[in-house]
């Protein structure tokens, strides 16, 4: 099923309601290393208010509240220039569209390939590495049956926690006329609090680097798998071992998915390749708020890596044990280096140790958005009935795994990006399907 969108108005540039208090914002070396892509979320709502409030009125309310919110998140209205952001109040992009589908029907017959149609449309010259750093799009479904609000922000300035902070503040401003979070009104931008600025010879460092064999294309296939709570409990039981008697749900699911993506890749390669998994770690959860504010905006992550030789097959409890050991090693390193005031140097060393080694290695980049407050995003008519994920461009040579809470909070949705030939094997993996359902209806 392909969603048919009719754009009812040309896109608009929304400027902050008040001038930026700063001229420039310094980017860190990690900001520049982040891929030039947008992080995107799509929130779907079934509000009764749309029966009494016209789409035009609601759309205008979103624009006004976005302008107010940009006054607090002013770098998102700026432009990246080299290793800094010019806070020039250039603005963010706002687009309005309409769909001829009814939202309940769309969610009962979800076609994940159609979700990219709900993302803001790029115009010639647009770039997440320059401008716009923020784009939003509101889509009204047929017969006023629902609305989708999508938000795309440049990964050069925001990670997932930053995105959640921004969108919750914008939603609250829409619903109440102002932010109800005092901390947000004095929000901190990370800049070089944790990571240093890039040295002059790395001013334009990008990932993947221009001389890398890892090309950004749109040939990757993204699929959605849902883990129900009962199946997660079964998987955690299977993943348990003497060293990790009680695995977390993220540890168990990530370990299963890494094993299954590895199998799908192996089935399409004559020569077996080694595999490397990168797991993102949010520094805000590990560094005291006196050093790093919990609502700080930026790319405030590190990662740990797991490697698997081509000849050796690991079972899920083995992967979980390695996962836990690596995670605890990162936590210990952070704690020790905070006390010694050497955290920045050691985080940089950890990042260097995780650099991609060889085009003969399968790369799997994993991230968990679980426990992040995306399902609290309320624009004034309740929490979203569902939050979807879409990406316009991903790498065809790297595996991507993203975990998101189900609406109820105890289940997990896994979004997997694989090369097309590997995905055809992955979706039939019986070990995976023993615990996960491929793209079930969002609503019954």
C-alpha positions as CSV (number, residue, x, y, z in Angstrom):
1,X,0.0,0.0,0.0
2,X,1.5,3.3,-1.0
3,X,0.4,6.5,0.8
4,X,-0.7,9.2,-1.6
5,X,0.3,12.6,-0.4
6,X,-1.0,15.8,-1.8
7,X,1.0,18.8,-0.8
8,X,-1.4,21.7,-0.2
9,X,1.1,24.5,0.4
10,X,4.7,25.1,-0.5
11,X,7.1,24.7,2.2
12,X,7.7,27.6,4.5
13,X,10.8,28.7,6.5
14,X,10.0,29.3,10.1
15,X,12.3,31.7,11.9
16,X,12.8,32.0,15.7
17,X,10.4,34.3,17.5
18,X,13.4,36.1,19.1
19,X,17.0,36.7,17.9
20,X,19.7,34.2,18.8
21,X,21.6,35.2,21.9
22,X,24.9,33.9,20.3
23,X,26.6,34.3,16.9
24,X,28.2,30.8,16.8
25,X,28.1,27.4,18.3
26,X,31.3,25.3,18.3
27,X,31.0,21.7,17.0
28,X,33.1,18.9,18.4
29,X,35.1,16.4,16.5
30,X,32.3,13.8,17.2
31,X,29.7,16.1,15.7
32,X,31.8,16.4,12.5
33,X,32.4,12.6,12.4
34,X,28.6,11.9,12.5
35,X,27.2,11.0,9.1
36,X,25.6,13.9,7.2
37,X,22.0,12.5,7.6
38,X,18.8,13.4,9.3
39,X,17.5,11.7,12.4
40,X,13.8,11.3,11.8
41,X,10.7,10.3,13.7
42,X,7.0,10.3,12.7
43,X,4.3,10.7,15.3
44,X,0.8,9.5,14.4
45,X,-2.3,10.8,16.3
46,X,-6.0,10.1,16.3
47,X,-7.3,13.3,17.9
48,X,-11.0,14.0,18.4
49,X,-10.0,17.7,18.2
50,X,-9.5,17.5,14.4
51,X,-13.3,17.0,14.1
52,X,-13.8,20.6,15.5
53,X,-10.6,22.4,14.7
54,X,-9.7,22.8,11.0
55,X,-6.3,21.6,9.7
56,X,-5.5,25.2,8.8
57,X,-5.9,26.4,12.3
58,X,-3.9,23.5,13.8
59,X,-1.1,23.9,11.2
60,X,-0.9,27.6,12.0
61,X,-0.6,26.8,15.7
62,X,2.3,24.4,15.0
63,X,4.1,27.1,13.1
64,X,3.7,29.6,15.9
65,X,4.9,27.2,18.6
66,X,7.8,26.1,16.4
67,X,8.9,29.7,16.1
68,X,8.8,30.0,19.9
69,X,10.6,26.7,20.4
70,X,13.4,27.7,18.0
71,X,14.1,30.7,20.2
72,X,15.3,28.2,22.9
73,X,16.8,25.8,20.4
74,X,18.3,28.5,18.3
75,X,21.2,26.5,16.7
76,X,18.6,24.4,14.9
77,X,17.7,27.5,13.0
78,X,21.3,28.2,12.0
79,X,23.7,26.9,9.3
80,X,26.8,24.7,9.6
81,X,29.9,26.5,8.4
82,X,33.0,24.4,8.8
83,X,33.5,23.4,12.4
84,X,30.8,25.6,13.9
85,X,27.1,26.6,13.5
86,X,26.3,30.2,12.4
87,X,23.4,31.0,14.7
88,X,22.0,33.4,12.0
89,X,18.2,32.7,12.6
90,X,18.0,31.4,9.0
91,X,15.1,29.2,10.2
92,X,13.7,25.7,10.0
93,X,11.6,24.2,7.2
94,X,7.8,23.6,7.7
95,X,5.7,21.6,5.2
96,X,2.0,20.7,5.2
97,X,0.6,17.8,3.3
98,X,-2.6,15.7,3.1
99,X,-3.2,12.0,2.5
100,X,-6.3,10.4,1.0
101,X,-6.0,7.4,3.4
102,X,-7.9,7.1,6.7
103,X,-5.4,6.8,9.5
104,X,-6.9,3.6,11.2
105,X,-6.8,1.8,7.8
106,X,-3.3,2.9,7.2
107,X,-2.1,1.6,10.6
108,X,-4.0,-1.7,10.2
109,X,-2.3,-2.3,6.8
110,X,1.1,-0.7,7.5
111,X,3.5,-0.5,4.6
112,X,6.8,0.5,6.1
113,X,8.2,1.4,2.7
114,X,5.6,4.2,2.5
115,X,6.7,5.9,5.7
116,X,9.4,7.8,3.9
117,X,6.6,9.7,2.2
118,X,5.8,11.4,5.5
119,X,9.3,12.9,5.9
120,X,9.9,16.5,5.0
121,X,10.8,16.8,1.3
122,X,14.3,18.1,0.4
123,X,14.8,20.9,-2.1
124,X,17.8,21.4,-4.3
125,X,20.7,22.6,-2.2
126,X,19.3,21.2,1.1
127,X,21.9,19.3,3.2
128,X,21.9,18.0,6.7
129,X,25.6,19.0,6.8
130,X,24.8,22.7,6.1
131,X,21.1,23.8,6.1
132,X,18.3,23.2,7.0
133,X,19.3,21.6,10.3
134,X,15.6,21.0,11.2
135,X,12.7,20.2,9.0
136,X,9.1,19.3,10.0
137,X,6.1,18.1,8.2
138,X,2.5,17.8,9.2
139,X,0.2,15.4,7.2
140,X,-3.6,15.4,7.6
141,X,-5.3,12.1,6.9
142,X,-8.6,11.8,5.0
143,X,-11.9,12.7,6.7
144,X,-10.0,14.2,9.5
145,X,-9.2,10.7,10.8
146,X,-5.8,11.6,12.1
147,X,-2.6,13.6,11.7
148,X,1.1,12.7,11.4
149,X,3.9,15.0,12.6
150,X,7.4,14.2,11.4
151,X,10.6,15.8,12.6
152,X,14.0,15.5,10.9
153,X,17.1,17.0,12.5
154,X,20.7,17.0,11.4
155,X,22.8,14.3,13.1
156,X,25.6,16.8,12.9
157,X,24.1,18.6,15.9
158,X,21.7,16.2,17.6
159,X,21.6,12.6,18.8
160,X,18.3,10.7,19.6
161,X,18.1,12.1,23.2
162,X,18.5,15.7,21.8
163,X,15.7,15.0,19.3
164,X,13.4,13.7,22.1
165,X,14.2,16.8,24.2
166,X,13.4,19.2,21.3
167,X,10.2,17.5,20.1
168,X,8.7,17.2,23.6
169,X,9.4,20.9,24.2
170,X,7.8,21.9,20.9
171,X,4.8,19.7,21.6
172,X,4.3,21.2,25.1
173,X,4.7,24.7,23.7
174,X,1.9,23.9,21.1
175,X,-0.4,22.4,23.8
176,X,0.2,25.0,26.5
177,X,1.6,28.0,24.8
178,X,4.9,27.7,26.6
179,X,7.4,25.1,27.8
180,X,6.5,23.6,31.2
181,X,10.1,22.5,31.7
182,X,12.1,25.2,33.5
183,X,15.3,23.4,32.7
184,X,14.6,23.6,29.0
185,X,14.5,27.4,29.2
186,X,18.1,27.3,30.2
187,X,19.1,24.4,27.9
188,X,22.7,23.6,27.4
189,X,24.4,23.0,24.1
190,X,27.2,20.5,24.5
191,X,29.7,22.0,22.1
192,X,33.1,20.9,23.5
193,X,32.0,20.1,27.1
194,X,33.0,16.4,26.6
195,X,34.6,16.1,23.2
196,X,37.3,18.5,21.9
197,X,37.0,20.6,18.7
198,X,38.5,19.1,15.6
199,X,42.1,19.8,14.9
200,X,42.6,22.1,11.8
201,X,43.5,19.2,9.5
202,X,40.2,17.5,10.3
203,X,37.9,20.4,9.9
204,X,35.8,18.6,7.3
205,X,36.0,15.1,8.7
206,X,32.9,13.0,7.6
207,X,31.7,9.5,8.1
208,X,32.1,7.5,5.9
209,X,35.3,9.4,4.8
210,X,35.6,10.3,1.1
211,X,38.3,7.6,0.6
212,X,36.2,4.9,2.3
213,X,34.7,2.0,0.5
214,X,31.5,2.5,2.4
215,X,29.1,4.4,0.1
216,X,25.9,6.1,1.1
217,X,23.1,4.8,-1.2
218,X,19.4,4.2,-1.0
219,X,19.6,0.5,-1.8
220,X,19.3,-0.7,1.8
221,X,16.1,-2.4,2.8
222,X,14.5,-1.5,6.1
223,X,12.1,-3.8,7.9
224,X,10.1,-3.6,11.2
225,X,10.0,-6.5,13.7
226,X,8.0,-6.5,16.9
227,X,9.0,-8.3,20.0
228,X,6.0,-8.9,22.3
229,X,6.6,-8.9,26.1
230,X,6.1,-12.7,26.5
231,X,8.6,-13.4,23.7
232,X,11.1,-11.0,25.2
233,X,10.8,-12.9,28.5
234,X,11.5,-16.2,26.7
235,X,14.5,-14.7,24.8
236,X,16.0,-13.3,28.1
237,X,15.7,-16.7,29.6
238,X,17.5,-18.3,26.6
239,X,20.2,-15.6,26.7
240,X,21.0,-16.1,30.4
241,X,24.2,-17.6,31.5
242,X,26.3,-18.0,34.7
243,X,28.1,-14.8,34.0
244,X,24.9,-12.9,33.1
245,X,22.0,-14.6,34.9
246,X,19.5,-11.8,34.2
247,X,20.1,-10.1,30.8
248,X,18.3,-6.9,30.0
249,X,15.9,-6.9,27.1
250,X,18.2,-4.8,25.0
251,X,21.1,-7.1,25.6
252,X,19.1,-10.2,24.6
253,X,17.4,-8.6,21.5
254,X,20.6,-7.0,20.2
255,X,22.5,-10.3,20.6
256,X,19.8,-12.2,18.7
257,X,19.7,-9.6,15.9
258,X,23.5,-9.5,15.6
259,X,23.6,-13.3,15.3
260,X,20.8,-13.4,12.7
261,X,22.2,-10.5,10.6
262,X,25.5,-12.3,10.6
263,X,23.9,-15.5,9.3
264,X,22.1,-13.7,6.5
265,X,25.3,-12.0,5.4
266,X,27.2,-15.3,5.5
267,X,24.6,-17.0,3.3
268,X,25.4,-14.6,0.5
269,X,29.2,-14.6,0.7
270,X,31.5,-17.3,-0.7
271,X,34.3,-16.3,1.6
272,X,33.2,-15.9,5.2
273,X,33.9,-12.5,6.7
274,X,34.5,-11.3,10.3
275,X,31.8,-9.2,11.9
276,X,32.0,-6.1,14.1
277,X,29.1,-4.7,16.2
278,X,29.1,-1.1,17.4
279,X,26.7,-0.3,20.2
280,X,25.9,3.4,21.0
281,X,26.0,4.5,24.6
282,X,24.4,7.7,26.0
283,X,26.9,9.6,28.1
284,X,24.1,11.6,29.8
285,X,23.2,8.5,31.8
286,X,26.8,7.9,33.0
287,X,28.1,11.4,33.7
288,X,26.9,13.5,36.7
289,X,24.6,16.4,35.7
290,X,27.0,18.8,37.4
291,X,29.4,17.9,34.5
292,X,27.0,17.2,31.7
293,X,23.4,18.5,32.0
294,X,20.8,15.7,31.4
295,X,19.0,17.9,28.7
296,X,22.3,18.9,26.9
297,X,21.9,19.1,23.1
298,X,24.6,17.5,21.0
299,X,26.1,14.1,20.0
300,X,26.8,12.9,23.5
301,X,27.5,9.3,22.9
302,X,30.3,6.9,22.9
303,X,30.3,3.2,21.8
304,X,31.7,-0.1,22.5
305,X,32.5,-2.8,20.0
306,X,32.3,-6.6,19.7
307,X,34.1,-8.6,17.1
308,X,33.5,-12.1,15.8
309,X,35.9,-14.1,13.7
310,X,34.7,-15.5,10.4
311,X,35.2,-19.1,11.5
312,X,33.6,-18.9,14.9
313,X,29.9,-18.9,15.5
314,X,28.7,-17.4,18.9
315,X,25.6,-18.4,20.6
316,X,23.3,-15.8,22.2
317,X,24.4,-16.3,25.8
318,X,28.0,-15.8,24.7
319,X,27.2,-12.6,22.8
320,X,25.3,-11.3,25.8
321,X,28.2,-12.0,28.1
322,X,30.6,-10.1,25.8
323,X,28.0,-7.3,25.5
324,X,27.7,-6.9,29.3
325,X,31.5,-7.1,29.8
326,X,32.1,-4.4,27.1
327,X,29.4,-2.1,28.5
328,X,30.7,-2.4,32.1
329,X,34.2,-1.7,30.8
330,X,32.9,1.6,29.3
331,X,31.1,2.5,32.5
332,X,34.2,1.8,34.6
333,X,36.4,3.8,32.3
334,X,34.0,6.8,32.5
335,X,33.9,6.7,36.2
336,X,37.7,6.4,36.7
337,X,38.5,9.2,34.2
338,X,35.9,11.6,35.5
339,X,37.8,11.5,38.8
340,X,41.2,11.9,37.1
341,X,39.9,14.6,34.7
342,X,41.0,12.6,31.7
343,X,37.6,11.6,30.3
344,X,37.9,13.5,27.0
345,X,41.2,11.8,26.0
346,X,40.0,8.3,26.9
347,X,36.7,8.8,25.1
348,X,38.6,9.8,22.0
349,X,40.8,6.7,22.4
350,X,37.7,4.5,22.7
351,X,36.3,6.1,19.5
352,X,39.6,5.5,17.6
353,X,39.7,1.9,18.7
354,X,36.2,1.4,17.2
355,X,37.1,2.9,13.8
356,X,36.2,0.7,10.8
357,X,38.9,-1.7,10.1
358,X,38.5,-3.2,6.6
359,X,36.0,-3.5,3.7
360,X,36.2,-7.2,4.4
361,X,34.5,-6.8,7.7
362,X,30.7,-6.8,8.2
363,X,29.7,-3.7,10.2
364,X,26.6,-3.7,12.4
365,X,25.7,-0.3,14.0
366,X,23.2,-0.7,16.9
367,X,21.3,1.9,18.8
368,X,18.5,1.7,21.4
369,X,15.9,4.5,21.8
370,X,14.2,2.5,24.5
371,X,13.2,4.5,27.6
372,X,13.4,7.8,25.7
373,X,10.2,9.8,26.1
374,X,9.0,9.7,22.5
375,X,5.6,8.4,23.4
376,X,5.1,11.4,25.7
377,X,5.1,13.8,22.8
378,X,1.7,15.5,23.2
379,X,0.7,18.5,21.0
380,X,-2.5,19.0,22.9
381,X,-4.6,15.9,21.9
382,X,-2.9,13.1,23.7
383,X,0.0,10.9,23.2
384,X,0.8,9.4,19.8
385,X,-1.0,6.2,18.8
386,X,2.2,5.1,17.2
387,X,5.7,6.4,16.4
388,X,7.3,5.3,13.2
389,X,10.8,5.4,11.8
390,X,12.0,6.1,8.3
391,X,15.3,7.1,6.6
392,X,15.8,8.4,3.1
393,X,19.4,7.3,2.7
394,X,21.3,4.5,4.5
395,X,24.4,2.6,3.6
396,X,24.0,-0.5,1.5
397,X,27.2,-2.0,3.1
398,X,26.5,-1.5,6.8
399,X,23.8,-3.2,8.9
400,X,21.7,-0.8,11.1
401,X,19.7,-1.9,14.1
402,X,17.4,0.5,16.0
403,X,15.3,-0.5,19.0
404,X,12.2,1.6,20.0
405,X,9.7,1.0,22.8
406,X,6.3,-0.2,21.8
407,X,3.5,2.2,22.8
408,X,2.8,0.2,26.0
409,X,6.4,0.4,26.9
410,X,7.0,-3.3,27.6
411,X,7.4,-4.5,24.0
412,X,10.1,-3.5,21.5
413,X,10.0,-2.6,17.9
414,X,13.2,-3.4,16.0
415,X,14.0,-1.5,12.8
416,X,16.6,-3.4,10.7
417,X,18.5,-2.0,7.7
418,X,20.2,-4.6,5.6
419,X,21.5,-5.0,2.0
420,X,18.6,-6.2,-0.1
421,X,20.1,-9.7,-0.8
422,X,20.7,-10.2,3.0
423,X,17.2,-9.1,4.0
424,X,15.6,-11.8,1.8
425,X,17.4,-14.4,4.0
426,X,16.9,-12.5,7.3
427,X,13.1,-12.3,7.1
428,X,12.9,-16.1,6.9
429,X,15.3,-16.8,9.8
430,X,13.4,-19.2,12.1
431,X,15.5,-18.4,15.1
432,X,14.5,-14.7,14.7
433,X,10.8,-15.5,14.0
434,X,10.6,-17.6,17.1
435,X,10.7,-14.3,19.0
436,X,9.7,-11.5,16.6
437,X,6.8,-10.8,14.3
438,X,7.5,-9.2,10.9
439,X,5.5,-5.9,10.7
440,X,2.3,-6.7,12.4
441,X,-0.6,-4.2,12.3
442,X,-0.2,-1.3,14.6
443,X,-3.8,-1.3,15.6
444,X,-6.3,-4.2,15.5
